[in-house]
Amino acid sequence: MENPLLLFPQLNISASKDKSYYKVMKSAIKEEPHQASKSGAKQKRNRLSLLLQKSEFHEGDHLAKPGNLTKAASTRRNTRHCNDEQSVSPEEAVKWGESFDKLLSEKAGLDAFTKFLKTEFSEENIEFWIACEDYKKSKTAHELLPKAKTIYETFIQKDAPKEVNLDFQTKEVTSQNIQRPIITTFDAAQNTVYRLMEQDSYPRFLRSDPYLNLVKGRNPSHPTLRRRSRSFTVNDFQGVRPDFTVW
């Protein structure tokens, strides 16, 4: 039987430590923790990379949802309207009060008036007026038919989603003209809605806080800061010495 110390020299505690075997073993022992730490660090980096990828994926998926896109678009529109209002000078705002036609002829004025009507839940009037203006810009008869049908079904027919307030005669004439639409098909209805806004909504708009703020040069998106009420000032405590007897 062979000497076990020859087969397993590591059992020979009396052997000289200067032998190459012990050098190899020592280096192997030192390398194992180092390799283990490198492997652990690599695994942590891989897990972190996967977490970042999942986070980016879910964020993209969140933005891609139709509802979120609608909210983002709405936010952009609101921001754009605020910027438009901030760019209106008091002189321009004063001109809007000269006439209703002057107000609608300027984009910033039209936007401000539309925003005001939304607060009164009557924005269908200005939307109908804008649709009629666009309709009259049609250059061919081929363009008139689909536009006329859309305007009629949206604003004029009974129980339309945005039905405007028209008298019986105007509604009947418009309904008959829709069969063969021409450029002037909606003129009577548009004029009726225009007069309604001019006599009813326009005066209230001129008295509204958003418009008055524009005239005064104030930022409508930021309310006027109220002055803080006076409670105590530094002067109230001058000459007052602390009383330590209570301690």
C-alpha positions in Angstrom: 0.0 0.0 0.0 1.4 3.3 -1.0 2.2 5.9 1.6 -0.9 8.3 1.9 1.5 11.2 2.4 2.8 10.5 -1.1 -0.8 10.5 -2.6 -2.0 13.4 -0.5 1.0 15.5 0.3 -1.2 18.2 1.8 -1.7 15.9 4.8 2.0 16.0 5.5 2.1 18.8 8.0 5.8 18.2 8.6 6.6 18.9 5.0 8.6 22.0 4.2 6.4 25.0 3.3 8.9 26.2 0.9 7.8 23.6 -1.6 6.1 24.7 -4.8 2.9 22.9 -3.8 2.2 25.2 -0.9 2.8 28.2 -3.2 0.3 26.9 -5.6 -2.2 26.2 -2.9 -1.8 29.6 -1.3 -2.3 31.4 -4.7 -5.4 29.3 -5.3 -6.8 30.2 -1.9 -6.2 33.8 -2.5 -7.7 33.7 -6.0 -11.0 32.0 -5.0 -12.4 34.9 -2.9 -11.2 37.4 -5.6 -13.0 35.4 -8.3 -16.1 35.0 -6.1 -16.2 38.8 -5.5 -15.8 39.4 -9.2 -18.6 37.0 -10.1 -20.9 38.5 -7.5 -20.2 42.0 -8.8 -20.9 40.9 -12.4 -24.2 39.3 -11.3 -25.2 42.5 -9.5 -24.5 44.5 -12.7 -26.6 42.1 -14.8 -29.5 42.4 -12.4 -29.3 46.2 -12.3 -29.2 46.3 -16.1 -32.3 44.1 -16.3 -34.1 46.3 -13.8 -33.3 49.4 -15.8 -34.5 47.8 -19.0 -37.8 46.8 -17.3 -38.3 50.3 -15.9 -37.8 51.8 -19.4 -40.1 49.3 -21.0 -42.9 49.9 -18.5 -42.4 53.7 -18.8 -42.7 53.5 -22.6 -45.7 51.2 -22.3 -47.4 53.7 -19.9 -46.9 56.6 -22.4 -48.1 54.5 -25.3 -51.6 53.9 -23.8 -54.3 56.0 -25.6 -55.5 57.5 -22.4 -52.1 58.8 -21.5 -51.4 60.1 -24.9 -54.7 62.0 -24.7 -53.6 63.5 -21.4 -50.2 64.4 -22.7 -51.8 66.1 -25.7 -54.2 67.9 -23.5 -51.4 69.1 -21.3 -49.5 70.4 -24.4 -52.6 72.3 -25.6 -53.2 73.9 -22.1 -49.5 74.9 -22.0 -49.8 76.4 -25.5 -52.9 78.3 -24.5 -51.2 79.7 -21.4 -48.2 80.8 -23.5 -50.5 82.5 -26.0 -52.3 84.4 -23.2 -49.0 85.4 -21.6 -47.9 86.9 -25.0 -51.0 89.1 -25.3 -50.2 92.7 -24.5 -52.8 94.8 -22.6 -53.1 97.0 -25.8 -54.2 93.9 -27.8 -56.6 92.8 -25.2 -58.2 96.3 -25.1 -58.9 96.0 -28.9 -60.9 92.8 -28.3 -63.4 95.0 -26.5 -63.9 97.2 -29.5 -66.1 94.7 -31.3 -67.0 91.0 -31.3 -65.7 90.7 -34.9 -62.3 92.1 -33.7 -62.1 89.5 -31.0 -62.8 86.6 -33.4 -60.4 87.9 -36.1 -57.4 87.3 -33.9 -56.2 83.8 -33.0 -55.3 84.7 -29.4 -58.7 86.4 -29.0 -60.5 83.4 -30.5 -58.6 81.0 -28.2 -59.4 83.1 -25.1 -63.1 83.4 -26.0 -63.3 79.6 -26.6 -61.7 78.9 -23.2 -64.2 81.2 -21.6 -67.2 79.5 -23.3 -65.9 76.2 -22.0 -66.3 77.5 -18.4 -69.9 78.2 -19.3 -70.4 74.9 -21.0 -71.5 76.6 -24.3 -68.4 75.9 -26.4 -70.5 74.3 -29.1 -71.5 77.7 -30.4 -67.9 78.8 -31.2 -67.1 75.3 -32.5 -70.0 75.5 -34.9 -69.0 79.0 -36.0 -65.4 77.8 -36.6 -66.6 74.7 -38.5 -68.7 77.0 -40.8 -65.7 79.2 -41.5 -63.7 76.2 -42.5 -66.6 74.9 -44.6 -66.7 78.1 -46.6 -63.0 77.7 -47.5 -63.8 74.5 -49.5 -62.7 74.9 -53.1 -64.6 72.1 -54.7 -68.1 70.6 -54.5 -66.5 67.3 -53.7 -65.2 68.8 -50.4 -68.6 70.3 -49.5 -70.7 67.2 -49.2 -68.7 65.3 -46.4 -68.1 68.6 -44.5 -71.8 69.6 -44.7 -72.9 66.1 -43.5 -70.5 66.3 -40.5 -71.6 69.8 -39.5 -75.2 68.9 -39.8 -74.9 65.7 -37.8 -72.7 67.3 -35.1 -74.4 70.6 -34.5 -77.9 70.9 -36.2 -79.9 67.7 -36.4 -82.2 66.8 -33.5 -80.3 65.4 -30.5 -76.9 66.1 -32.1 -74.0 65.7 -29.7 -73.3 69.4 -29.8 -76.6 70.8 -30.9 -76.7 74.6 -31.2 -79.7 76.7 -30.3 -81.5 77.5 -33.6 -85.0 78.7 -34.2 -87.4 76.4 -36.0 -87.4 78.2 -39.3 -83.6 78.4 -39.5 -83.2 74.7 -38.7 -85.8 73.7 -41.3 -84.1 75.8 -44.1 -80.7 74.4 -43.2 -82.0 70.8 -43.1 -83.5 71.2 -46.6 -80.3 72.8 -48.0 -78.2 70.0 -46.7 -79.4 67.7 -49.5 -77.5 69.7 -52.1 -74.9 71.7 -50.1 -73.4 74.9 -51.5 -71.1 77.5 -49.9 -73.9 79.4 -48.3 -75.8 76.4 -46.9 -75.0 77.2 -43.3 -75.0 81.0 -43.5 -78.4 81.5 -41.8 -77.5 79.2 -39.0 -74.0 80.7 -38.5 -75.4 84.2 -38.4 -78.0 83.2 -35.8 -75.3 81.6 -33.5 -73.0 84.6 -34.1 -75.6 87.1 -32.9 -76.4 84.9 -29.9 -72.7 84.9 -28.9 -72.3 88.6 -29.6 -75.3 89.7 -27.5 -75.0 87.1 -24.7 -71.6 85.5 -24.2 -69.4 88.4 -25.5 -70.5 91.0 -22.8 -69.9 88.4 -20.1 -66.5 87.6 -21.5 -65.5 91.3 -21.3 -66.5 91.3 -17.6 -64.7 88.1 -16.8 -61.6 87.9 -14.6 -59.4 86.3 -17.3 -60.1 89.1 -19.7 -59.7 91.9 -17.1 -56.4 90.4 -16.0 -55.1 90.5 -19.6 -56.2 94.2 -19.9 -54.3 95.0 -16.7 -51.3 93.1 -17.8 -51.6 90.3 -15.2 -50.7 86.7 -15.9 -54.0 84.8 -15.9 -52.4 81.5 -15.1 -51.1 82.8 -11.8 -53.5 84.4 -9.3 -52.5 87.6 -7.7 -50.6 86.9 -4.5 -52.3 88.2 -1.4 -50.3 90.2 1.1 -49.6 88.2 4.2 -51.4 89.4 7.2 -49.3 91.1 9.9 -49.0 89.1 13.1 -45.6 90.0 14.6 -42.6 91.9 13.3 -39.0 92.2 14.5 -39.8 95.6 16.0 -42.5 94.1 18.2 -39.8 92.2 20.1 -37.2 95.0 20.3 -36.4 95.9 23.9 -38.1 92.8 25.2 -35.9 90.7 27.5 -36.5 87.0 28.1 -37.9 86.0 31.4 -36.1 82.9 32.6 -37.9 82.7 36.0 -40.4 80.3 34.4 -37.6 77.8 34.0 
